[in-house]
Amino acid sequence: MQKEPFDLGAELFGTLEWKSIAPQHLITKRIFHLDNIVNQISKTISLDWLGIYKKIEIEGKEFALLYF
């Protein structure tokens, strides 16, 4: 297990300072807010991992998309 959790934002934006950039982009605004919520939940209840899924339906079949 790695010492630090994987930082998708840093990978996508190419900088560790991505949190100051993300809120300014409409596409990433929801992801930025979701990341803040996940971080607060993780700090509050000391989680090792947290997955957030969205259930969608395509042509009558249900799928779950993993957000985090």
TORPA-4810 file (N, C-alpha, C, O; in nm, 3 decimals):
<nodes>
NODE_1_0.083_-0.118_0.000_0.000_0.000_0.000_0.088_0.125_0.000_0.188_0.132_0.072_M
NODE_2_0.051_0.222_-0.080_0.131_0.344_-0.089_0.106_0.434_0.032_-0.001_0.429_0.092_Q
NODE_3_0.206_0.515_0.066_0.194_0.605_0.181_0.091_0.714_0.156_0.015_0.749_0.246_K
NODE_4_0.087_0.767_0.035_-0.006_0.874_0.000_-0.111_0.821_-0.098_-0.078_0.741_-0.185_E
NODE_5_-0.237_0.863_-0.085_-0.339_0.818_-0.180_-0.313_0.876_-0.319_-0.253_0.982_-0.333_P
NODE_6_-0.360_0.805_-0.419_-0.346_0.850_-0.558_-0.421_0.980_-0.575_-0.536_0.992_-0.532_F
NODE_7_-0.359_1.077_-0.638_-0.420_1.209_-0.659_-0.454_1.225_-0.807_-0.371_1.266_-0.887_D
NODE_8_-0.579_1.191_-0.842_-0.623_1.199_-0.981_-0.619_1.343_-1.032_-0.584_1.367_-1.148_L
NODE_9_-0.653_1.438_-0.947_-0.651_1.579_-0.987_-0.513_1.623_-1.033_-0.499_1.692_-1.134_G
NODE_10_-0.410_1.582_-0.960_-0.273_1.616_-0.998_-0.236_1.553_-1.131_-0.165_1.613_-1.211_A
NODE_11_-0.285_1.431_-1.155_-0.258_1.364_-1.282_-0.327_1.436_-1.398_-0.267_1.456_-1.503_E
NODE_12_-0.453_1.474_-1.378_-0.529_1.538_-1.485_-0.480_1.678_-1.518_-0.473_1.716_-1.635_L
NODE_13_-0.447_1.755_-1.414_-0.407_1.894_-1.435_-0.256_1.912_-1.444_-0.208_2.019_-1.482_F
NODE_14_-0.180_1.808_-1.411_-0.035_1.815_-1.422_0.033_1.897_-1.314_0.147_1.940_-1.331_G
NODE_15_-0.036_1.920_-1.202_0.022_1.996_-1.093_-0.042_1.956_-0.961_-0.160_1.919_-0.958_T
NODE_16_0.033_1.963_-0.853_-0.021_1.935_-0.720_-0.112_2.048_-0.674_-0.188_2.032_-0.578_L
NODE_17_-0.104_2.162_-0.740_-0.186_2.278_-0.705_-0.318_2.279_-0.782_-0.378_2.386_-0.801_E
NODE_18_-0.364_2.164_-0.826_-0.483_2.155_-0.910_-0.610_2.204_-0.842_-0.704_2.245_-0.910_W
NODE_19_-0.615_2.200_-0.710_-0.738_2.240_-0.640_-0.767_2.389_-0.655_-0.882_2.431_-0.639_K
NODE_20_-0.667_2.469_-0.685_-0.692_2.612_-0.708_-0.736_2.637_-0.852_-0.791_2.743_-0.883_S
NODE_21_-0.712_2.542_-0.941_-0.749_2.554_-1.082_-0.887_2.495_-1.109_-0.965_2.554_-1.185_I
NODE_22_-0.919_2.381_-1.049_-1.040_2.305_-1.079_-1.171_2.383_-1.065_-1.257_2.370_-1.152_A
NODE_23_-1.190_2.462_-0.960_-1.320_2.528_-0.944_-1.353_2.627_-1.056_-1.468_2.665_-1.073_P
NODE_24_-1.253_2.669_-1.130_-1.273_2.767_-1.236_-1.323_2.703_-1.366_-1.364_2.774_-1.458_Q
NODE_25_-1.320_2.571_-1.375_-1.362_2.499_-1.495_-1.497_2.433_-1.471_-1.512_2.358_-1.375_H
NODE_26_-1.594_2.460_-1.557_-1.728_2.406_-1.537_-1.730_2.254_-1.537_-1.805_2.193_-1.460_L
NODE_27_-1.650_2.192_-1.621_-1.649_2.046_-1.632_-1.599_1.982_-1.503_-1.650_1.878_-1.462_I
NODE_28_-1.501_2.042_-1.439_-1.442_1.982_-1.320_-1.502_2.033_-1.189_-1.463_1.988_-1.082_T
NODE_29_-1.594_2.126_-1.197_-1.651_2.184_-1.075_-1.717_2.078_-0.987_-1.696_2.077_-0.866_K
NODE_30_-1.796_1.990_-1.046_-1.862_1.885_-0.967_-1.760_1.788_-0.908_-1.774_1.745_-0.794_R
NODE_31_-1.660_1.753_-0.986_-1.556_1.661_-0.936_-1.482_1.724_-0.819_-1.452_1.657_-0.720_I
NODE_32_-1.453_1.852_-0.828_-1.386_1.925_-0.721_-1.468_1.918_-0.592_-1.414_1.891_-0.485_F
NODE_33_-1.598_1.944_-0.603_-1.684_1.941_-0.484_-1.697_1.798_-0.429_-1.697_1.779_-0.308_H
NODE_34_-1.708_1.701_-0.516_-1.716_1.562_-0.473_-1.587_1.520_-0.402_-1.592_1.449_-0.301_L
NODE_35_-1.473_1.564_-0.452_-1.345_1.533_-0.388_-1.340_1.592_-0.247_-1.292_1.527_-0.154_D
NODE_36_-1.389_1.714_-0.231_-1.392_1.775_-0.098_-1.481_1.695_-0.002_-1.445_1.676_0.115_N
NODE_37_-1.596_1.649_-0.051_-1.687_1.570_0.032_-1.621_1.439_0.074_-1.626_1.400_0.191_I
NODE_38_-1.559_1.371_-0.022_-1.491_1.244_0.007_-1.380_1.265_0.109_-1.365_1.184_0.201_V
NODE_39_-1.302_1.370_0.094_-1.194_1.398_0.188_-1.248_1.424_0.329_-1.190_1.377_0.427_N
NODE_40_-1.357_1.499_0.340_-1.415_1.527_0.472_-1.468_1.400_0.537_-1.449_1.379_0.657_Q
NODE_41_-1.536_1.316_0.458_-1.587_1.189_0.513_-1.471_1.101_0.558_-1.476_1.042_0.666_I
NODE_42_-1.367_1.092_0.476_-1.252_1.009_0.510_-1.184_1.056_0.638_-1.144_0.974_0.721_S
NODE_43_-1.171_1.187_0.655_-1.109_1.241_0.777_-1.196_1.216_0.899_-1.146_1.186_1.008_K
NODE_44_-1.327_1.230_0.881_-1.420_1.218_0.993_-1.429_1.077_1.048_-1.433_1.057_1.169_T
NODE_45_-1.432_0.978_0.958_-1.450_0.841_1.007_-1.332_0.749_0.975_-1.347_0.627_0.981_I
NODE_46_-1.218_0.803_0.941_-1.093_0.728_0.921_-1.108_0.608_0.827_-1.089_0.493_0.867_S
NODE_47_-1.144_0.635_0.705_-1.160_0.529_0.605_-1.029_0.495_0.536_-0.941_0.580_0.521_L
NODE_48_-1.017_0.369_0.495_-0.906_0.329_0.410_-0.940_0.351_0.263_-0.853_0.378_0.181_D
NODE_49_-1.070_0.338_0.231_-1.114_0.351_0.092_-1.261_0.388_0.091_-1.337_0.342_0.177_W
NODE_50_-1.303_0.468_-0.003_-1.442_0.506_-0.017_-1.477_0.506_-0.165_-1.409_0.571_-0.244_L
NODE_51_-1.582_0.435_-0.202_-1.627_0.432_-0.341_-1.761_0.500_-0.354_-1.851_0.476_-0.274_G
NODE_52_-1.776_0.584_-0.454_-1.903_0.651_-0.483_-1.944_0.609_-0.623_-1.871_0.627_-0.720_I
NODE_53_-2.063_0.552_-0.631_-2.112_0.498_-0.757_-2.237_0.573_-0.802_-2.311_0.627_-0.720_Y
NODE_54_-2.258_0.574_-0.932_-2.382_0.627_-0.988_-2.443_0.517_-1.073_-2.378_0.462_-1.162_K
NODE_55_-2.569_0.486_-1.046_-2.638_0.384_-1.123_-2.701_0.448_-1.245_-2.773_0.547_-1.234_K
NODE_56_-2.674_0.392_-1.363_-2.731_0.442_-1.487_-2.797_0.327_-1.562_-2.769_0.210_-1.537_I
NODE_57_-2.885_0.362_-1.655_-2.951_0.261_-1.738_-2.926_0.294_-1.884_-2.948_0.406_-1.929_E
NODE_58_-2.880_0.193_-1.959_-2.855_0.207_-2.102_-2.924_0.091_-2.172_-2.894_-0.025_-2.146_I
NODE_59_-3.017_0.125_-2.258_-3.092_0.024_-2.334_-3.150_-0.084_-2.244_-3.143_-0.203_-2.276_E
NODE_60_-3.207_-0.043_-2.132_-3.273_-0.137_-2.042_-3.180_-0.212_-1.947_-3.228_-0.290_-1.865_G
NODE_61_-3.050_-0.191_-1.957_-2.955_-0.259_-1.869_-2.899_-0.159_-1.769_-2.867_-0.045_-1.804_K
NODE_62_-2.887_-0.202_-1.643_-2.833_-0.115_-1.539_-2.683_-0.133_-1.524_-2.631_-0.244_-1.530_E
NODE_63_-2.614_-0.021_-1.504_-2.470_-0.020_-1.484_-2.439_0.070_-1.366_-2.516_0.161_-1.335_F
NODE_64_-2.327_0.046_-1.301_-2.280_0.131_-1.192_-2.148_0.194_-1.235_-2.053_0.122_-1.269_A
NODE_65_-2.141_0.326_-1.232_-2.017_0.396_-1.265_-1.946_0.433_-1.135_-2.007_0.492_-1.046_L
NODE_66_-1.820_0.400_-1.124_-1.741_0.433_-1.005_-1.684_0.572_-1.021_-1.615_0.601_-1.119_L
NODE_67_-1.711_0.660_-0.925_-1.656_0.794_-0.926_-1.523_0.798_-0.853_-1.426_0.856_-0.902_Y
NODE_68_-1.517_0.737_-0.735_-1.394_0.739_-0.656_-1.374_0.602_-0.598_-1.276_0.580_-0.526_F
</nodes>
